[in-house]
């Protein structure tokens, strides 16, 4: 297995096509791969489905991608915040679709995709509108709803460091959805602050093994893709 590194952000997302499902790391801006998102915006692919923890903050990153009108649907846990005005305007105008997924379900649906799990039962959402139209079952006296994995065509994530093989370590809350998204996508593209030689990372600290990584884009000292 080999990864592509020494590549710029535009080249790293050049094969994202119209209609793709793109998993994007989040927790606000902490885990957002800003340079990759900006490159995707420049790429101009349309009819995208984006999976993220929220629906963008302010006017940068994911919010800027939504503002282009190229995202048809967003799947997220927290669509509305005080600075989610881009999404709010699009949604009120009927220009974007929304699928709300409880945060635990979102993480588990992504994890299930990476683990090869066909579906799973969860109590989260039972008795709410989120369970409407879904299979439900009572197990040991408790009600559950059936949820399916979320597979991505691409994952755009942010990590702290990568080695030359593509093994990843994360920094604090930036380690949120990146690890599960990396396993759930056909192609994983990672934005990192530093690339070190193979063997420089403590194996006990590696969170995402290189087998799940396809491309690595290194940022320069100003946080811009080289």
LINLIN-V384622 format. One record per residue. PHI is phi in whole degrees, -180 to 180 (NA if undefined). Layout:
# LINLIN-V384622
phi: <PHI & PHI>
This chain:
# LINLIN-V384622
phi: <NA & -136 & -114 & -102 & -130 & 53 & -129 & -88 & -63 & -65 & -67 & -68 & -113 & -64 & -100 & -76 & -103 & -55 & 84 & -72 & -99 & -119 & -91 & -127 & -60 & -151 & 64 & 67 & -85 & -57 & -111 & -77 & -82 & -57 & -67 & -68 & -64 & -62 & -66 & -65 & -63 & -67 & -59 & 82 & -63 & -115 & 60 & -79 & -107 & -113 & -112 & -154 & -66 & -136 & -115 & 100 & -129 & 60 & -122 & -115 & 58 & -59 & -60 & -65 & -66 & -63 & -63 & -71 & 83 & -87 & -97 & -81 & -146 & -123 & -112 & -158 & -96 & -126 & -75 & -124 & -140 & -65 & -114 & -100 & -66 & -65 & -62 & -55 & -65 & -65 & -68 & -64 & -87 & 72 & -102 & -150 & -92 & -133 & -120 & -87 & -129 & -52 & -58 & -63 & -64 & -61 & -62 & -73 & -66 & -69 & -62 & -62 & -61 & -72 & -92 & 76 & -87 & -72 & -175 & -152 & -98 & -141 & -78 & -68 & 101 & -60 & 82 & -119 & -64 & -68 & -96 & -63 & 80 & -104 & -64 & -127 & -149 & -99 & -125 & 52 & 82 & -119 & -85 & -134 & -121 & -85 & -123 & -109 & -63 & -110 & -98 & -115 & -73 & -138 & -120 & -113 & -132 & -122 & -129 & -81 & -137 & -132 & -98 & -67 & -83 & 109 & -67 & -124 & -125 & -117 & -119 & 51 & -71 & -66 & -88 & -119 & -94 & -54 & -60 & -77 & -66 & -60 & -83 & -96 & -109 & -69 & -132 & -113 & -116 & -121 & -102 & -131 & -82 & -154 & -113 & -114 & -69 & -59 & 101 & -78 & -87 & -65 & -55 & -72 & -101 & -71 & -98 & -110 & -68 & -60 & -62 & -96 & -115 & -109 & -141 & -126 & -113 & -96 & -87 & -90 & -65 & -95 & 80 & -111 & -61 & -73>
